Amino acid sequence: MIRKELFASEYRDRLSTFHFKTAFFFAVENIRHDVWREDNLLNCVKYILATIKRFLKRRYCPHFTIDNVNLFYDKFERHEFP
């Protein structure tokens, strides 16, 4: 829903649900487990979006299970990252 409403108009399917799922996995891995509670959902979404932002700043979205794979490869032009 967030991807469709906030990003799809500009990036269409180039910023995919797979990118968001990958950001979710990295956020879960890097943030204390007690944070991931239903009553803290808004903050959890913020962590995921911050993770995507970090990936975009680096121009590199790592695959969660396969090393040295950039999920942004051939998806965006350099000027689109900011």
PDB file with SEQRES, HELIX, SHEET and CRYST1 records, atoms N, CA, C and O in Angstrom:
SEQRES   1 A   82  MET ILE ARG LYS GLU LEU PHE ALA SER GLU TYR ARG ASP          
SEQRES   2 A   82  ARG LEU SER THR PHE HIS PHE LYS THR ALA PHE PHE PHE          
SEQRES   3 A   82  ALA VAL GLU ASN ILE ARG HIS ASP VAL TRP ARG GLU ASP          
SEQRES   4 A   82  ASN LEU LEU ASN CYS VAL LYS TYR ILE LEU ALA THR ILE          
SEQRES   5 A   82  LYS ARG PHE LEU LYS ARG ARG TYR CYS PRO HIS PHE THR          
SEQRES   6 A   82  ILE ASP ASN VAL ASN LEU PHE TYR ASP LYS PHE GLU ARG          
SEQRES   7 A   82  HIS GLU PHE PRO                                              
HELIX    1 AA1 ILE A    2  ILE A    2  1                                   1    
HELIX    2 AA2 ARG A    3  PHE A    7  3                                   5    
HELIX    3 AA3 ALA A    8  TYR A   11  1                                   4    
HELIX    4 AA4 THR A   17  ASN A   30  1                                  14    
HELIX    5 AA5 HIS A   33  VAL A   35  5                                   3    
HELIX    6 AA6 GLU A   38  ASN A   40  5                                   3    
HELIX    7 AA7 LEU A   41  ARG A   58  1                                  18    
HELIX    8 AA8 ARG A   78  GLU A   80  5                                   3    
CRYST1    1.000    1.000    1.000  90.00  90.00  90.00 P 1           1          
ATOM      1  N   MET A   1       0.822  -1.190   0.000  1.00  0.00           N  
ATOM      2  CA  MET A   1       0.000   0.000   0.000  1.00  0.00           C  
ATOM      3  C   MET A   1       0.873   1.264   0.000  1.00  0.00           C  
ATOM      4  O   MET A   1       0.614   2.194  -0.764  1.00  0.00           O  
ATOM      5  N   ILE A   2       1.887   1.299   0.838  1.00  0.00           N  
ATOM      6  CA  ILE A   2       2.782   2.462   0.896  1.00  0.00           C  
ATOM      7  C   ILE A   2       3.510   2.628  -0.436  1.00  0.00           C  
ATOM      8  O   ILE A   2       3.631   3.737  -0.956  1.00  0.00           O  
ATOM      9  N   ARG A   3       3.989   1.522  -0.974  1.00  0.00           N  
ATOM     10  CA  ARG A   3       4.699   1.573  -2.253  1.00  0.00           C  
ATOM     11  C   ARG A   3       3.796   2.128  -3.338  1.00  0.00           C  
ATOM     12  O   ARG A   3       4.213   3.000  -4.102  1.00  0.00           O  
ATOM     13  N   LYS A   4       2.582   1.645  -3.419  1.00  0.00           N  
ATOM     14  CA  LYS A   4       1.660   2.098  -4.466  1.00  0.00           C  
ATOM     15  C   LYS A   4       1.277   3.561  -4.295  1.00  0.00           C  
ATOM     16  O   LYS A   4       1.236   4.306  -5.274  1.00  0.00           O  
ATOM     17  N   GLU A   5       1.000   3.977  -3.081  1.00  0.00           N  
ATOM     18  CA  GLU A   5       0.506   5.335  -2.865  1.00  0.00           C  
ATOM     19  C   GLU A   5       1.595   6.399  -2.876  1.00  0.00           C  
ATOM     20  O   GLU A   5       1.339   7.533  -3.280  1.00  0.00           O  
ATOM     21  N   LEU A   6       2.808   6.056  -2.439  1.00  0.00           N  
ATOM     22  CA  LEU A   6       3.855   7.066  -2.330  1.00  0.00           C  
ATOM     23  C   LEU A   6       4.926   6.992  -3.414  1.00  0.00           C  
ATOM     24  O   LEU A   6       5.554   8.001  -3.734  1.00  0.00           O  
ATOM     25  N   PHE A   7       5.137   5.819  -3.975  1.00  0.00           N  
ATOM     26  CA  PHE A   7       6.265   5.648  -4.890  1.00  0.00           C  
ATOM     27  C   PHE A   7       5.880   5.243  -6.309  1.00  0.00           C  
ATOM     28  O   PHE A   7       6.624   5.534  -7.246  1.00  0.00           O  
ATOM     29  N   ALA A   8       4.760   4.592  -6.492  1.00  0.00           N  
ATOM     30  CA  ALA A   8       4.416   4.029  -7.801  1.00  0.00           C  
ATOM     31  C   ALA A   8       4.224   5.093  -8.873  1.00  0.00           C  
ATOM     32  O   ALA A   8       4.543   4.851 -10.037  1.00  0.00           O  
ATOM     33  N   SER A   9       3.715   6.256  -8.512  1.00  0.00           N  
ATOM     34  CA  SER A   9       3.484   7.288  -9.531  1.00  0.00           C  
ATOM     35  C   SER A   9       4.788   7.721 -10.203  1.00  0.00           C  
ATOM     36  O   SER A   9       4.802   8.031 -11.394  1.00  0.00           O  
ATOM     37  N   GLU A  10       5.878   7.743  -9.439  1.00  0.00           N  
ATOM     38  CA  GLU A  10       7.157   8.169 -10.002  1.00  0.00           C  
ATOM     39  C   GLU A  10       8.011   6.997 -10.484  1.00  0.00           C  
ATOM     40  O   GLU A  10       8.672   7.090 -11.519  1.00  0.00           O  
ATOM     41  N   TYR A  11       7.997   5.896  -9.733  1.00  0.00           N  
ATOM     42  CA  TYR A  11       8.909   4.797 -10.026  1.00  0.00           C  
ATOM     43  C   TYR A  11       8.227   3.565 -10.614  1.00  0.00           C  
ATOM     44  O   TYR A  11       8.895   2.597 -10.980  1.00  0.00           O  
ATOM     45  N   ARG A  12       6.918   3.600 -10.704  1.00  0.00           N  
ATOM     46  CA  ARG A  12       6.142   2.463 -11.209  1.00  0.00           C  
ATOM     47  C   ARG A  12       6.588   1.183 -10.507  1.00  0.00           C  
ATOM     48  O   ARG A  12       6.640   1.138  -9.278  1.00  0.00           O  
ATOM     49  N   ASP A  13       6.904   0.162 -11.264  1.00  0.00           N  
ATOM     50  CA  ASP A  13       7.299  -1.119 -10.664  1.00  0.00           C  
ATOM     51  C   ASP A  13       8.805  -1.251 -10.457  1.00  0.00           C  
ATOM     52  O   ASP A  13       9.280  -2.299 -10.020  1.00  0.00           O  
ATOM     53  N   ARG A  14       9.551  -0.206 -10.763  1.00  0.00           N  
ATOM     54  CA  ARG A  14      11.004  -0.290 -10.587  1.00  0.00           C  
ATOM     55  C   ARG A  14      11.397  -0.354  -9.123  1.00  0.00           C  
ATOM     56  O   ARG A  14      12.407  -0.969  -8.783  1.00  0.00           O  
ATOM     57  N   LEU A  15      10.619   0.268  -8.250  1.00  0.00           N  
ATOM     58  CA  LEU A  15      10.796   0.105  -6.813  1.00  0.00           C  
ATOM     59  C   LEU A  15       9.710  -0.890  -6.401  1.00  0.00           C  
ATOM     60  O   LEU A  15       8.555  -0.529  -6.176  1.00  0.00           O  
ATOM     61  N   SER A  16      10.116  -2.132  -6.311  1.00  0.00           N  
ATOM     62  CA  SER A  16       9.146  -3.222  -6.216  1.00  0.00           C  
ATOM     63  C   SER A  16       8.856  -3.633  -4.773  1.00  0.00           C  
ATOM     64  O   SER A  16       9.512  -3.186  -3.832  1.00  0.00           O  
ATOM     65  N   THR A  17       7.874  -4.482  -4.636  1.00  0.00           N  
ATOM     66  CA  THR A  17       7.570  -5.052  -3.323  1.00  0.00           C  
ATOM     67  C   THR A  17       8.747  -5.884  -2.821  1.00  0.00           C  
ATOM     68  O   THR A  17       8.947  -6.019  -1.614  1.00  0.00           O  
ATOM     69  N   PHE A  18       9.526  -6.442  -3.752  1.00  0.00           N  
ATOM     70  CA  PHE A  18      10.708  -7.210  -3.354  1.00  0.00           C  
ATOM     71  C   PHE A  18      11.738  -6.310  -2.675  1.00  0.00           C  
ATOM     72  O   PHE A  18      12.391  -6.732  -1.721  1.00  0.00           O  
ATOM     73  N   HIS A  19      11.889  -5.078  -3.153  1.00  0.00           N  
ATOM     74  CA  HIS A  19      12.795  -4.127  -2.498  1.00  0.00           C  
ATOM     75  C   HIS A  19      12.316  -3.846  -1.071  1.00  0.00           C  
ATOM     76  O   HIS A  19      13.117  -3.802  -0.136  1.00  0.00           O  
ATOM     77  N   PHE A  20      11.009  -3.658  -0.915  1.00  0.00           N  
ATOM     78  CA  PHE A  20      10.465  -3.380   0.416  1.00  0.00           C  
ATOM     79  C   PHE A  20      10.588  -4.590   1.328  1.00  0.00           C  
ATOM     80  O   PHE A  20      10.889  -4.453   2.514  1.00  0.00           O  
ATOM     81  N   LYS A  21      10.358  -5.766   0.778  1.00  0.00           N  
ATOM     82  CA  LYS A  21      10.502  -6.985   1.579  1.00  0.00           C  
ATOM     83  C   LYS A  21      11.954  -7.161   2.017  1.00  0.00           C  
ATOM     84  O   LYS A  21      12.221  -7.558   3.151  1.00  0.00           O  
ATOM     85  N   THR A  22      12.877  -6.869   1.127  1.00  0.00           N  
ATOM     86  CA  THR A  22      14.293  -6.955   1.463  1.00  0.00           C  
ATOM     87  C   THR A  22      14.643  -5.964   2.570  1.00  0.00           C  
ATOM     88  O   THR A  22      15.362  -6.311   3.507  1.00  0.00           O  
ATOM     89  N   ALA A  23      14.140  -4.736   2.467  1.00  0.00           N  
ATOM     90  CA  ALA A  23      14.370  -3.732   3.510  1.00  0.00           C  
ATOM     91  C   ALA A  23      13.776  -4.200   4.839  1.00  0.00           C  
ATOM     92  O   ALA A  23      14.368  -3.988   5.898  1.00  0.00           O  
ATOM     93  N   PHE A  24      12.614  -4.833   4.779  1.00  0.00           N  
ATOM     94  CA  PHE A  24      11.992  -5.376   5.984  1.00  0.00           C  
ATOM     95  C   PHE A  24      12.904  -6.406   6.642  1.00  0.00           C  
ATOM     96  O   PHE A  24      13.127  -6.350   7.851  1.00  0.00           O  
ATOM     97  N   PHE A  25      13.435  -7.346   5.861  1.00  0.00           N  
ATOM     98  CA  PHE A  25      14.314  -8.380   6.414  1.00  0.00           C  
ATOM     99  C   PHE A  25      15.552  -7.772   7.069  1.00  0.00           C  
ATOM    100  O   PHE A  25      15.946  -8.183   8.161  1.00  0.00           O  
ATOM    101  N   PHE A  26      16.164  -6.790   6.400  1.00  0.00           N  
ATOM    102  CA  PHE A  26      17.344  -6.150   6.977  1.00  0.00           C  
ATOM    103  C   PHE A  26      16.991  -5.362   8.234  1.00  0.00           C  
ATOM    104  O   PHE A  26      17.756  -5.356   9.198  1.00  0.00           O  
ATOM    105  N   ALA A  27      15.845  -4.702   8.229  1.00  0.00           N  
ATOM    106  CA  ALA A  27      15.427  -3.947   9.417  1.00  0.00           C  
ATOM    107  C   ALA A  27      15.185  -4.895  10.588  1.00  0.00           C  
ATOM    108  O   ALA A  27      15.616  -4.618  11.707  1.00  0.00           O  
ATOM    109  N   VAL A  28      14.507  -5.996  10.341  1.00  0.00           N  
ATOM    110  CA  VAL A  28      14.251  -6.973  11.409  1.00  0.00           C  
ATOM    111  C   VAL A  28      15.572  -7.524  11.951  1.00  0.00           C  
ATOM    112  O   VAL A  28      15.720  -7.722  13.157  1.00  0.00           O  
ATOM    113  N   GLU A  29      16.514  -7.764  11.065  1.00  0.00           N  
ATOM    114  CA  GLU A  29      17.800  -8.313  11.478  1.00  0.00           C  
ATOM    115  C   GLU A  29      18.612  -7.321  12.312  1.00  0.00           C  
ATOM    116  O   GLU A  29      19.383  -7.726  13.183  1.00  0.00           O  
ATOM    117  N   ASN A  30      18.440  -6.019  12.048  1.00  0.00           N  
ATOM    118  CA  ASN A  30      19.303  -5.017  12.671  1.00  0.00           C  
ATOM    119  C   ASN A  30      18.684  -4.258  13.833  1.00  0.00           C  
ATOM    120  O   ASN A  30      19.365  -3.459  14.475  1.00  0.00           O  
ATOM    121  N   ILE A  31      17.434  -4.487  14.112  1.00  0.00           N  
ATOM    122  CA  ILE A  31      16.759  -3.765  15.200  1.00  0.00           C  
ATOM    123  C   ILE A  31      16.310  -4.784  16.250  1.00  0.00           C  
ATOM    124  O   ILE A  31      15.868  -5.886  15.923  1.00  0.00           O  
ATOM    125  N   ARG A  32      16.434  -4.394  17.490  1.00  0.00           N  
ATOM    126  CA  ARG A  32      16.085  -5.300  18.600  1.00  0.00           C  
ATOM    127  C   ARG A  32      14.733  -5.970  18.372  1.00  0.00           C  
ATOM    128  O   ARG A  32      13.795  -5.342  17.881  1.00  0.00           O  
ATOM    129  N   HIS A  33      14.643  -7.224  18.726  1.00  0.00           N  
ATOM    130  CA  HIS A  33      13.420  -7.988  18.480  1.00  0.00           C  
ATOM    131  C   HIS A  33      12.219  -7.479  19.277  1.00  0.00           C  
ATOM    132  O   HIS A  33      11.083  -7.645  18.833  1.00  0.00           O  
ATOM    133  N   ASP A  34      12.436  -6.869  20.430  1.00  0.00           N  
ATOM    134  CA  ASP A  34      11.321  -6.398  21.246  1.00  0.00           C  
ATOM    135  C   ASP A  34      10.641  -5.158  20.658  1.00  0.00           C  
ATOM    136  O   ASP A  34       9.583  -4.752  21.140  1.00  0.00           O  
ATOM    137  N   VAL A  35      11.228  -4.560  19.635  1.00  0.00           N  
ATOM    138  CA  VAL A  35      10.640  -3.393  18.964  1.00  0.00           C  
ATOM    139  C   VAL A  35       9.483  -3.818  18.056  1.00  0.00           C  
ATOM    140  O   VAL A  35       8.539  -3.057  17.846  1.00  0.00           O  
ATOM    141  N   TRP A  36       9.566  -5.036  17.522  1.00  0.00           N  
ATOM    142  CA  TRP A  36       8.602  -5.512  16.526  1.00  0.00           C  
ATOM    143  C   TRP A  36       7.341  -6.029  17.218  1.00  0.00           C  
ATOM    144  O   TRP A  36       7.140  -7.230  17.395  1.00  0.00           O  
ATOM    145  N   ARG A  37       6.500  -5.057  17.601  1.00  0.00           N  
ATOM    146  CA  ARG A  37       5.237  -5.351  18.275  1.00  0.00           C  
ATOM    147  C   ARG A  37       4.114  -4.631  17.531  1.00  0.00           C  
ATOM    148  O   ARG A  37       4.333  -3.606  16.887  1.00  0.00           O  
ATOM    149  N   GLU A  38       2.943  -5.172  17.631  1.00  0.00           N  
ATOM    150  CA  GLU A  38       1.787  -4.581  16.955  1.00  0.00           C  
ATOM    151  C   GLU A  38       1.521  -3.159  17.438  1.00  0.00           C  
ATOM    152  O   GLU A  38       1.122  -2.305  16.646  1.00  0.00           O  
ATOM    153  N   ASP A  39       1.736  -2.895  18.718  1.00  0.00           N  
ATOM    154  CA  ASP A  39       1.489  -1.554  19.245  1.00  0.00           C  
ATOM    155  C   ASP A  39       2.595  -0.559  18.858  1.00  0.00           C  
ATOM    156  O   ASP A  39       2.536   0.610  19.237  1.00  0.00           O  
ATOM    157  N   ASN A  40       3.594  -1.018  18.110  1.00  0.00           N  
ATOM    158  CA  ASN A  40       4.689  -0.170  17.671  1.00  0.00           C  
ATOM    159  C   ASN A  40       4.802  -0.184  16.137  1.00  0.00           C  
ATOM    160  O   ASN A  40       5.871   0.060  15.579  1.00  0.00           O  
ATOM    161  N   LEU A  41       3.706  -0.467  15.490  1.00  0.00           N  
ATOM    162  CA  LEU A  41       3.699  -0.667  14.048  1.00  0.00           C  
ATOM    163  C   LEU A  41       4.212   0.545  13.274  1.00  0.00           C  
ATOM    164  O   LEU A  41       4.983   0.384  12.328  1.00  0.00           O  
ATOM    165  N   LEU A  42       3.806   1.741  13.653  1.00  0.00           N  
ATOM    166  CA  LEU A  42       4.235   2.942  12.941  1.00  0.00           C  
ATOM    167  C   LEU A  42       5.761   3.093  12.973  1.00  0.00           C  
ATOM    168  O   LEU A  42       6.374   3.413  11.954  1.00  0.00           O  
ATOM    169  N   ASN A  43       6.359   2.867  14.113  1.00  0.00           N  
ATOM    170  CA  ASN A  43       7.821   2.942  14.200  1.00  0.00           C  
ATOM    171  C   ASN A  43       8.487   1.850  13.374  1.00  0.00           C  
ATOM    172  O   ASN A  43       9.542   2.080  12.784  1.00  0.00           O  
ATOM    173  N   CYS A  44       7.895   0.686  13.326  1.00  0.00           N  
ATOM    174  CA  CYS A  44       8.445  -0.405  12.517  1.00  0.00           C  
ATOM    175  C   CYS A  44       8.436  -0.023  11.036  1.00  0.00           C  
ATOM    176  O   CYS A  44       9.407  -0.276  10.323  1.00  0.00           O  
ATOM    177  N   VAL A  45       7.358   0.577  10.580  1.00  0.00           N  
ATOM    178  CA  VAL A  45       7.280   1.038   9.188  1.00  0.00           C  
ATOM    179  C   VAL A  45       8.347   2.105   8.937  1.00  0.00           C  
ATOM    180  O   VAL A  45       8.976   2.119   7.879  1.00  0.00           O  
ATOM    181  N   LYS A  46       8.550   2.993   9.904  1.00  0.00           N  
ATOM    182  CA  LYS A  46       9.594   4.019   9.763  1.00  0.00           C  
ATOM    183  C   LYS A  46      10.974   3.387   9.637  1.00  0.00           C  
ATOM    184  O   LYS A  46      11.796   3.860   8.851  1.00  0.00           O  
ATOM    185  N   TYR A  47      11.242   2.330  10.394  1.00  0.00           N  
ATOM    186  CA  TYR A  47      12.535   1.644  10.297  1.00  0.00           C  
ATOM    187  C   TYR A  47      12.726   1.048   8.902  1.00  0.00           C  
ATOM    188  O   TYR A  47      13.815   1.123   8.332  1.00  0.00           O  
ATOM    189  N   ILE A  48      11.678   0.467   8.366  1.00  0.00           N  
ATOM    190  CA  ILE A  48      11.754  -0.125   7.028  1.00  0.00           C  
ATOM    191  C   ILE A  48      12.005   0.962   5.987  1.00  0.00           C  
ATOM    192  O   ILE A  48      12.847   0.791   5.106  1.00  0.00           O  
ATOM    193  N   LEU A  49      11.285   2.075   6.079  1.00  0.00           N  
ATOM    194  CA  LEU A  49      11.489   3.176   5.136  1.00  0.00           C  
ATOM    195  C   LEU A  49      12.885   3.790   5.283  1.00  0.00           C  
ATOM    196  O   LEU A  49      13.496   4.188   4.292  1.00  0.00           O  
ATOM    197  N   ALA A  50      13.378   3.865   6.497  1.00  0.00           N  
ATOM    198  CA  ALA A  50      14.736   4.371   6.712  1.00  0.00           C  
ATOM    199  C   ALA A  50      15.765   3.427   6.090  1.00  0.00           C  
ATOM    200  O   ALA A  50      16.797   3.872   5.587  1.00  0.00           O  
ATOM    201  N   THR A  51      15.486   2.143   6.126  1.00  0.00           N  
ATOM    202  CA  THR A  51      16.377   1.165   5.513  1.00  0.00           C  
ATOM    203  C   THR A  51      16.392   1.348   4.001  1.00  0.00           C  
ATOM    204  O   THR A  51      17.458   1.335   3.385  1.00  0.00           O  
ATOM    205  N   ILE A  52      15.220   1.520   3.403  1.00  0.00           N  
ATOM    206  CA  ILE A  52      15.149   1.778   1.953  1.00  0.00           C  
ATOM    207  C   ILE A  52      15.884   3.069   1.614  1.00  0.00           C  
ATOM    208  O   ILE A  52      16.593   3.132   0.610  1.00  0.00           O  
ATOM    209  N   LYS A  53      15.722   4.093   2.439  1.00  0.00           N  
ATOM    210  CA  LYS A  53      16.411   5.358   2.210  1.00  0.00           C  
ATOM    211  C   LYS A  53      17.926   5.169   2.233  1.00  0.00           C  
ATOM    212  O   LYS A  53      18.640   5.719   1.395  1.00  0.00           O  
ATOM    213  N   ARG A  54      18.409   4.389   3.194  1.00  0.00           N  
ATOM    214  CA  ARG A  54      19.841   4.102   3.281  1.00  0.00           C  
ATOM    215  C   ARG A  54      20.325   3.367   2.030  1.00  0.00           C  
ATOM    216  O   ARG A  54      21.398   3.671   1.509  1.00  0.00           O  
ATOM    217  N   PHE A  55      19.546   2.413   1.554  1.00  0.00           N  
ATOM    218  CA  PHE A  55      19.899   1.699   0.326  1.00  0.00           C  
ATOM    219  C   PHE A  55      19.958   2.660  -0.859  1.00  0.00           C  
ATOM    220  O   PHE A  55      20.878   2.583  -1.673  1.00  0.00           O  
ATOM    221  N   LEU A  56      18.998   3.551  -0.959  1.00  0.00           N  
ATOM    222  CA  LEU A  56      18.975   4.503  -2.069  1.00  0.00           C  
ATOM    223  C   LEU A  56      20.160   5.464  -2.011  1.00  0.00           C  
ATOM    224  O   LEU A  56      20.741   5.794  -3.045  1.00  0.00           O  
ATOM    225  N   LYS A  57      20.520   5.911  -0.819  1.00  0.00           N  
ATOM    226  CA  LYS A  57      21.683   6.794  -0.686  1.00  0.00           C  
ATOM    227  C   LYS A  57      22.956   6.103  -1.148  1.00  0.00           C  
ATOM    228  O   LYS A  57      23.831   6.727  -1.749  1.00  0.00           O  
ATOM    229  N   ARG A  58      23.052   4.827  -0.867  1.00  0.00           N  
ATOM    230  CA  ARG A  58      24.227   4.049  -1.278  1.00  0.00           C  
ATOM    231  C   ARG A  58      24.140   3.590  -2.736  1.00  0.00           C  
ATOM    232  O   ARG A  58      25.125   3.136  -3.317  1.00  0.00           O  
ATOM    233  N   ARG A  59      22.945   3.716  -3.311  1.00  0.00           N  
ATOM    234  CA  ARG A  59      22.675   3.195  -4.659  1.00  0.00           C  
ATOM    235  C   ARG A  59      22.903   1.691  -4.712  1.00  0.00           C  
ATOM    236  O   ARG A  59      23.300   1.142  -5.740  1.00  0.00           O  
ATOM    237  N   TYR A  60      22.646   1.040  -3.592  1.00  0.00           N  
ATOM    238  CA  TYR A  60      22.886  -0.394  -3.494  1.00  0.00           C  
ATOM    239  C   TYR A  60      21.842  -1.010  -2.569  1.00  0.00           C  
ATOM    240  O   TYR A  60      21.752  -0.660  -1.392  1.00  0.00           O  
ATOM    241  N   CYS A  61      21.068  -1.920  -3.113  1.00  0.00           N  
ATOM    242  CA  CYS A  61      20.101  -2.670  -2.317  1.00  0.00           C  
ATOM    243  C   CYS A  61      20.564  -4.123  -2.317  1.00  0.00           C  
ATOM    244  O   CYS A  61      20.375  -4.832  -3.305  1.00  0.00           O  
ATOM    245  N   PRO A  62      21.164  -4.568  -1.229  1.00  0.00           N  
ATOM    246  CA  PRO A  62      21.710  -5.924  -1.206  1.00  0.00           C  
ATOM    247  C   PRO A  62      20.599  -6.969  -1.163  1.00  0.00           C  
ATOM    248  O   PRO A  62      19.569  -6.782  -0.515  1.00  0.00           O  
ATOM    249  N   HIS A  63      20.833  -8.058  -1.860  1.00  0.00           N  
ATOM    250  CA  HIS A  63      19.916  -9.196  -1.752  1.00  0.00           C  
ATOM    251  C   HIS A  63      20.104  -9.768  -0.361  1.00  0.00           C  
ATOM    252  O   HIS A  63      21.227  -9.798   0.142  1.00  0.00           O  
ATOM    253  N   PHE A  64      19.049 -10.217   0.263  1.00  0.00           N  
ATOM    254  CA  PHE A  64      19.147 -10.664   1.648  1.00  0.00           C  
ATOM    255  C   PHE A  64      19.887 -11.992   1.790  1.00  0.00           C  
ATOM    256  O   PHE A  64      20.572 -12.211   2.790  1.00  0.00           O  
ATOM    257  N   THR A  65      19.760 -12.874   0.808  1.00  0.00           N  
ATOM    258  CA  THR A  65      20.365 -14.201   0.949  1.00  0.00           C  
ATOM    259  C   THR A  65      21.510 -14.481  -0.019  1.00  0.00           C  
ATOM    260  O   THR A  65      22.242 -15.453   0.166  1.00  0.00           O  
ATOM    261  N   ILE A  66      21.680 -13.650  -1.048  1.00  0.00           N  
ATOM    262  CA  ILE A  66      22.731 -13.880  -2.038  1.00  0.00           C  
ATOM    263  C   ILE A  66      23.723 -12.721  -1.981  1.00  0.00           C  
ATOM    264  O   ILE A  66      23.343 -11.565  -2.170  1.00  0.00           O  
ATOM    265  N   ASP A  67      24.980 -13.025  -1.723  1.00  0.00           N  
ATOM    266  CA  ASP A  67      26.021 -11.992  -1.638  1.00  0.00           C  
ATOM    267  C   ASP A  67      26.277 -11.330  -2.983  1.00  0.00           C  
ATOM    268  O   ASP A  67      26.119 -11.940  -4.041  1.00  0.00           O  
ATOM    269  N   ASN A  68      26.673 -10.074  -2.912  1.00  0.00           N  
ATOM    270  CA  ASN A  68      27.122  -9.301  -4.079  1.00  0.00           C  
ATOM    271  C   ASN A  68      26.068  -9.151  -5.167  1.00  0.00           C  
ATOM    272  O   ASN A  68      26.399  -9.112  -6.352  1.00  0.00           O  
ATOM    273  N   VAL A  69      24.819  -9.066  -4.777  1.00  0.00           N  
ATOM    274  CA  VAL A  69      23.739  -8.810  -5.729  1.00  0.00           C  
ATOM    275  C   VAL A  69      23.098  -7.486  -5.365  1.00  0.00           C  
ATOM    276  O   VAL A  69      22.611  -7.306  -4.249  1.00  0.00           O  
ATOM    277  N   ASN A  70      23.099  -6.558  -6.315  1.00  0.00           N  
ATOM    278  CA  ASN A  70      22.473  -5.256  -6.118  1.00  0.00           C  
ATOM    279  C   ASN A  70      21.096  -5.283  -6.771  1.00  0.00           C  
ATOM    280  O   ASN A  70      20.987  -5.340  -7.996  1.00  0.00           O  
ATOM    281  N   LEU A  71      20.059  -5.244  -5.966  1.00  0.00           N  
ATOM    282  CA  LEU A  71      18.695  -5.303  -6.496  1.00  0.00           C  
ATOM    283  C   LEU A  71      18.291  -4.020  -7.224  1.00  0.00           C  
ATOM    284  O   LEU A  71      17.260  -3.990  -7.896  1.00  0.00           O  
ATOM    285  N   PHE A  72      19.091  -2.970  -7.096  1.00  0.00           N  
ATOM    286  CA  PHE A  72      18.830  -1.736  -7.844  1.00  0.00           C  
ATOM    287  C   PHE A  72      19.494  -1.743  -9.221  1.00  0.00           C  
ATOM    288  O   PHE A  72      19.251  -0.853 -10.036  1.00  0.00           O  
ATOM    289  N   TYR A  73      20.324  -2.739  -9.474  1.00  0.00           N  
ATOM    290  CA  TYR A  73      21.050  -2.787 -10.746  1.00  0.00           C  
ATOM    291  C   TYR A  73      20.078  -2.761 -11.925  1.00  0.00           C  
ATOM    292  O   TYR A  73      19.162  -3.580 -12.009  1.00  0.00           O  
ATOM    293  N   ASP A  74      20.289  -1.828 -12.813  1.00  0.00           N  
ATOM    294  CA  ASP A  74      19.518  -1.681 -14.045  1.00  0.00           C  
ATOM    295  C   ASP A  74      18.043  -1.304 -13.790  1.00  0.00           C  
ATOM    296  O   ASP A  74      17.188  -1.510 -14.651  1.00  0.00           O  
ATOM    297  N   LYS A  75      17.760  -0.755 -12.609  1.00  0.00           N  
ATOM    298  CA  LYS A  75      16.396  -0.328 -12.280  1.00  0.00           C  
ATOM    299  C   LYS A  75      16.231   1.181 -12.325  1.00  0.00           C  
ATOM    300  O   LYS A  75      15.175   1.680 -12.714  1.00  0.00           O  
ATOM    301  N   PHE A  76      17.278   1.918 -11.926  1.00  0.00           N  
ATOM    302  CA  PHE A  76      17.201   3.365 -11.805  1.00  0.00           C  
ATOM    303  C   PHE A  76      18.334   4.032 -12.550  1.00  0.00           C  
ATOM    304  O   PHE A  76      19.422   3.474 -12.699  1.00  0.00           O  
ATOM    305  N   GLU A  77      18.059   5.231 -13.013  1.00  0.00           N  
ATOM    306  CA  GLU A  77      19.119   6.086 -13.555  1.00  0.00           C  
ATOM    307  C   GLU A  77      19.800   6.771 -12.370  1.00  0.00           C  
ATOM    308  O   GLU A  77      19.190   6.948 -11.316  1.00  0.00           O  
ATOM    309  N   ARG A  78      21.041   7.147 -12.543  1.00  0.00           N  
ATOM    310  CA  ARG A  78      21.803   7.769 -11.450  1.00  0.00           C  
ATOM    311  C   ARG A  78      21.088   8.994 -10.874  1.00  0.00           C  
ATOM    312  O   ARG A  78      21.094   9.192  -9.659  1.00  0.00           O  
ATOM    313  N   HIS A  79      20.476   9.813 -11.725  1.00  0.00           N  
ATOM    314  CA  HIS A  79      19.818  11.041 -11.255  1.00  0.00           C  
ATOM    315  C   HIS A  79      18.541  10.763 -10.458  1.00  0.00           C  
ATOM    316  O   HIS A  79      18.016  11.670  -9.811  1.00  0.00           O  
ATOM    317  N   GLU A  80      18.039   9.543 -10.493  1.00  0.00           N  
ATOM    318  CA  GLU A  80      16.800   9.233  -9.782  1.00  0.00           C  
ATOM    319  C   GLU A  80      17.012   8.863  -8.315  1.00  0.00           C  
ATOM    320  O   GLU A  80      16.068   8.901  -7.527  1.00  0.00           O  
ATOM    321  N   PHE A  81      18.209   8.516  -7.951  1.00  0.00           N  
ATOM    322  CA  PHE A  81      18.455   8.072  -6.572  1.00  0.00           C  
ATOM    323  C   PHE A  81      18.169   9.142  -5.519  1.00  0.00           C  
ATOM    324  O   PHE A  81      17.564   8.818  -4.497  1.00  0.00           O  
ATOM    325  N   PRO A  82      18.569  10.391  -5.713  1.00  0.00           N  
ATOM    326  CA  PRO A  82      18.247  11.383  -4.667  1.00  0.00           C  
ATOM    327  C   PRO A  82      16.746  11.536  -4.481  1.00  0.00           C  
ATOM    328  O   PRO A  82      16.305  12.325  -3.645  1.00  0.00           O  
TER     329      PRO A  82                                                      
END                                                                             
